[in-house]
Amino acid sequence: MISMQFKRAGVKELRYGAVAAMTLAMLLAAGCEREPPGPLSFSEIEGPAGDGAAQPRLVTAQDGSGLLSWLEPAGDDYALRFAQLDNDAWREPRTVASGDDWFINWADTPSVVPVSENFWAAHWLRYQPESYFAYEIFVAFSEDGGVSWTPPSLLHQDGTESEHGFVTLFPDRDGVGAVWLDGRNYLVDDVYLYEDPDGNKLGTSLRYARFNASGDRLEAVGIDEMACDCCLPDVAQSDDGPVVTYRDRTVEERRDIVVRRLEEGEWQTPVAVGTDNWVIEACPINGPVIAASGDDVVVAWFTAADNAPFVRLARSVDGGRSFGDPIDIDSAGSFGHVDVVLSESGDAVISWLRSADEGIALAVRRVSEDGLPGETQTVANIDIGRPADFPQMIVVDGRLVLAWTDFDGAGTVRTAVAELDR
């Protein structure tokens, strides 16, 4: 059972990055006293999803409104559905597509993204016919604001029997961009291998494609030939264009967080976002998240380097070209599964899952623009043994909107809102 709990938790001692420490020294020298961001007051609102719904995705439309998408059982099928937020109520849900051969996985979620007022994009996953493990990414487009959708088509064009998923769709120039994880590099002469004949490790690649407002494919390129296998990449829009963050992977199995900027149509070299030196010979199923406003970019992520779990946050003031030292958000039983947003005041709000006395807690914490963290708050307790959800957050009209999966009984997707300082 999930119960909404709006209580304060103790503040752990945090270490500050160089930028935050410099700001603190300047304020103290000027005789100013800083105060941490205050707690948020959450109110649950009735969600639009039916029984058995899961895999939520929250996005902010170009007009600033909020949209929630999810998967929901529909007889013997699964349906990709969505609803728009109207003040404190969700509008009537609509369906993009449904099928009985879809790949359903709590970590690899579909999405619906309003690219402009009329042009929308959606994606979902389907098992590859006659394969026991491979699955494919299908995309569809709408030119009437989600009322009707084009017939689905494949996002990727490699034609290999491999895994394709972990997709993020985002506005890209006058159309839509997509980044995803792609398993085609594991195939050598049509044989699925983890090393090539010379003993070199093979891995999942991070790839990119762009479509125009009519849904025509304009380009498709590789960004990184070896990325972490099942950590969802994320994209935010800075003043200079899209910035993607993902968990990188080296042949030594170091899996740390990097960002790349899309500048003049080219993906730039990766920039490290804190160097955890986390060496793990498996995917932690914990991708980083990113938010941006102008040249202000924040990235939050989970790491367990040296078997010590942390949730961390780093900030850039130059559009993702460099980052200050990370701030530790949580080091007490964190599972990760993070999300992050930026408020109008410049505060970052981080959500994540952590251990609780009974089950798992959905927690949030605010960090001011100059690096001062507020209290850790528990939004909901989830009666489940291990994380099987990626809670979502967006900011709509000065309010924080959250969505997560309720696993009690048949389960469904729950939503809540909180006012942010403007």
Order of alpha helices (4+ residues) and beta strands (2+ residues): beta-alpha-beta-beta-beta-beta-beta-beta-beta-beta-beta-beta-beta-beta-beta-beta-beta-beta-beta-beta-beta-beta-beta-beta-beta-beta-beta-beta-beta-beta-beta-beta-beta-beta
